[in-house]
Amino acid sequence: MKHAYCIIAHNEPIILQKLIEALDDDRNDIYLLIDKKTDRTIFSNIKTYKSKLIYVPPIDIRWGDISLIKAELTLFETASEHETYQYYHLLSGVDLPIKSQDYIHDFMNKNNGKEFVGYSQGEFNKHDLQIKTNYYYFFTEYYRNKSLLAKVLTKVSFILVQLQRKLGYKRNFDIELKKGVNWISITHEFCTYLLTQKEYILRTFKYIPCADEMFVQTILWQSPFRKNLYKPNYIFSSCLREIDWERGKPYTWGIQRENINKDIQILKNSPKLFARKFSSKNMDFINKILKLSKNEY
């Protein structure tokens, strides 16, 4: 069975092209959703030779907003309606594989049926989850917008949160909320189940900042698919992504030239399949990493 790569992109056309070249394999189809705010002409040179490349209608995606959930669900919905895939991999346009396609398909075949979804661990993340879900957060679509209107509405949102806190108000949910990494690899069976919960998801996770890091984890945790989680106690191993939150938010691999050799060794020795994130500011580093995905390094 084939794999579906579901990609969300808004910048870095060179990295996106390199990503798609690394995924271009007759065992894969690639679904690309470009942020509606982005000039699509910068991606005009994107093409494949072996994989089908399907453009998904653009969505105006805002950081921390439910629009990102809508984008992810749209990708999964479009892909699953097109064909039944063994796995659906959600990637950003600045991610890269650090294993070959032969390795990835072999790994997935050996672990067929597992759900690769990362869950946050520790007290900090539990507290962060509570803070984000105890109250209604309005105007989340403006949180990283620099316009005067956005600044005003963000301030209003902050005041309303403080008012809820002072009044002792807390939101109640009919489900146990969970949090983790929004970049995932899931089976067709769970993808189909997730989509049956679409209306519930859009209703429940509205007015929660960064709920894209919660909705999959929450739905999966309450479902029969929970027993299929791969290494659920290890957040990045469980989602097969090499992500460094200690040196950045997250760290951009290869961006610090003094750490290039260290970064290469980390990615080369990683048991994970993908890494995020990368920048076209250091293409020599990118080309070295791409050798990992070809078993040439």
N, C-alpha and C positions, 0 to 999 in steps of 0.2 A: 504493500500500500504506500501511496505517496504521502509526502509531508506538505503542509501549507505554512508558508512563512508570511506572517501578518505584520506589516511594517508601518509605523507612524513616523513621518518625516516633516521637518519644517525648515531645515537649513542644511548646510554642509553637503552640497550635491556631489562633491568628489568622494567623500566617505560613503555616501549612499551608493554611488556607482561601484565602489570597491566591495561594499557589502553584497550587492546584488550579483556581482561577478563571482564572488565566493560561494554564493548560493545557487548559481546557475547550473542546474543539474536536472536531467530528465526525470529524476525521482521527486522533484519539488515543483510546486507552483508558488508564485510570489504575488501577494496582494499588497498593494501600496496605497496608503491614504496620506495625502499631503494636506497639511494645515491650510484652511481656506484663506488665511491672511497672507500666505506665502505666494510669491510670484512663481507660478508653475513653470515658466520658461527656463528657470535656472536648472530644472530637471529634464530638459528636453532631450538630452543625450543619453538618458537612462534607457538601456535596452538589454534584452536577454537573447540567447541563442538556443538554449535547451529547455529552459523552464518557460511556462506561460507566465506572462506579466499582466496582471489585471489591476487596473486603476479603480479604486473605490471612490465614490463621490466625496469630495472634500467636506470637512467639517471645521467650523471656526472653533479651534481648540484653545482653551485658556488654562493656564497653570492652576492646579488645585481645584478645578471646577468640574462639575458633573459632565461637561462636554467631553472630557477625556474618557469617561466611562462610555459615553455614547459612541465615541470613535472606536474603542476596543470592541464593543458589542457589534458594531456595524461590520468591522473586519471579520469577526468570527461568524457572523450571520451570512455575510456574502460568501465566504469561503466554504462553509458547511452546506450551503444551498447549491454551490457549484459542483461539489464532489465530496465523497466520504474519504477523509484523510486519516491516516494512522495518528498523526500528531499535528497540532496547531501551535506554532512557535510565535509568540508575540515579541517583537524587537522594536527598538527605536532606530531611526535612521543614522545614528552615530554608534551603533554596536557593530561588532565583528565576530565571526566564528573563530575559535582558536583550535579547532579540530577539523579534520577533513570531512567531506560529506560521507565517505565510506565509513569513517569512524563514527560519525553521528548516527547514521542509519543502523549500523551494527549495534551501537549502544542502545538505541531505542528498541530494536528488535529483542535484545536480551532483557530489557526492562519493560517490555510491552505491557500496557495496562496501568503502569504507574503514572501518577499525576505529579508533575514537577512544579510545585508552587511553594514559594518561600514564606515562612511565618516569622514575624519579629519575635525576639526573645528579650527577656530582661525587664527590670522595673521601669527604666526610662521609657521604653516603648509602650508598656502598659499605661503609664501616666499620660503619654502623648495621645494614646487612643481615647482615654477618658476625656481629656481636655477638648479634643476635636468632636466628640460625640455627645457631650453633656448638654450642649447648647445649640441653638440655631445660628448658623453663620450665613448672613445674607450677602449678596453682591460678590460672591466668590470669583465671578468672572472678571472682576476689576482688580484683584489683589496684586498683580504685578504690572498693571497698566500705569503709565506715568502721566496720564492726562490729569487735568485739574478735577474733572468730574470723578475720575477713578479715585483720586486722593480723598475727595469729599465722601464718596460712598464707602470707601474702606474705613474711614474714620467713623461713619455712622454705624457700620457693621460692628466695629470694636465697641462702641458705646452700647449697642443693643446687647452684646454678649455680656458686658459688665453689668448691665441692668438685670439680665436673667440671673446672673450669679448673685447679685445683692438680694434679689427677691427669693433666692433659694430654689429657683426652678431648674429642673433637669429633665432632659428628654428621656422618654421610655421607649424601648424597642422590644419587639416580640421575638428577637433572635439574639444569640450570643455573638457579639461583634468581635472580629479578629482583624489583624493588620499584618502587612508584610511587603513583599516586593511585587510590583505590578507587572514585571516582565516574567512570563511564564511559558511553560510547554504543557499542553493538556491533550487528552485523548478526545476522539470524536464523541465518545459516549458522554463524557463530562461536558464537553462543549455544547452538545445538544441539550443536556439538562440545564446548563447555565442559561441558555437562551430561552428556555421555558419560564425562567424567573425574571425575564427582562423587565416587565412592567413593575414587578415588586422591587427590583433593584433600583429603577429610576425613581420610584416613589420613596423608598426607604433611605437612599443615600443622597437625596437632595438636601442641600443646606449643610453638608458636612465637607470641610476642606480636605483636600487630598484623599477623597474617598476611593479614588482609583487604586489605592494601596489597601483597600479593605473589602471591596465587594466580592471579589473572587474568593479570598480567604474565608470570608464569612459564609458564603453560600456552600462552598466545598465542605467546610467544617461540620455543617449541619446535615450533610447529605451522606448517602451510602458510600460515596467515593472517598470519604475521609480515610477509610482503611487502605486505600491505594496510594497514599502519600509516600513519596520517596524521601527518606531521611528528614522527617518533619522537624526534628530538633536542631537542624543546622540550616540556617536561613538561606545562605547563598549556595551551599551544596545541594539543597533541596530544589532550587530552581535552575541549577546548572549554569549560573551566571557568576563570572568573576567581577565583583564590584567592590571598590575600595572607598568606604565612607570615612575612613580615618584621616586620609590626606586630602579629602575634598568633599563636595556635595553633589554628586560623587566626584572622585578624583579622575582627571583626564589622563589616561595612560600615555606615557611618552612626552608629556608636556614639559616636564622638568628635565632638561638635557643631562643634568648631573645624575639623574636616576634612571636613565634609559636602559643601561645594562641590567640593573635590578629589576625594572619593569619587564624586560624581555624574559628574564629567568622565571619570574613569578608566573607569567602567562604561559611560558613553555612548559613549566612543571605542573601547571594546574590540571586537575582532573575534570574541570568543568568544560562545557562545550562552547560557551559564548562569553564575551567580555564587553563591558561598557564603562566609560565612554571614550571616544577618540576624537581627535581634531586633525584637520588637514594642514595645520601649521607645521607639522613635522611629518612629511610624507615618507622620508627615509625610514622612520620608525614604523609607519603604517605598512610599508612594503615588506619589512622584516616580519611583522606579525602575520601578514597574509601568507607568508611562507609556511607558517604553522598550519594554516588551513589547507595546505597542499602537501603536507608531510615532506617539505623540502628543506626545513631549517635544520 
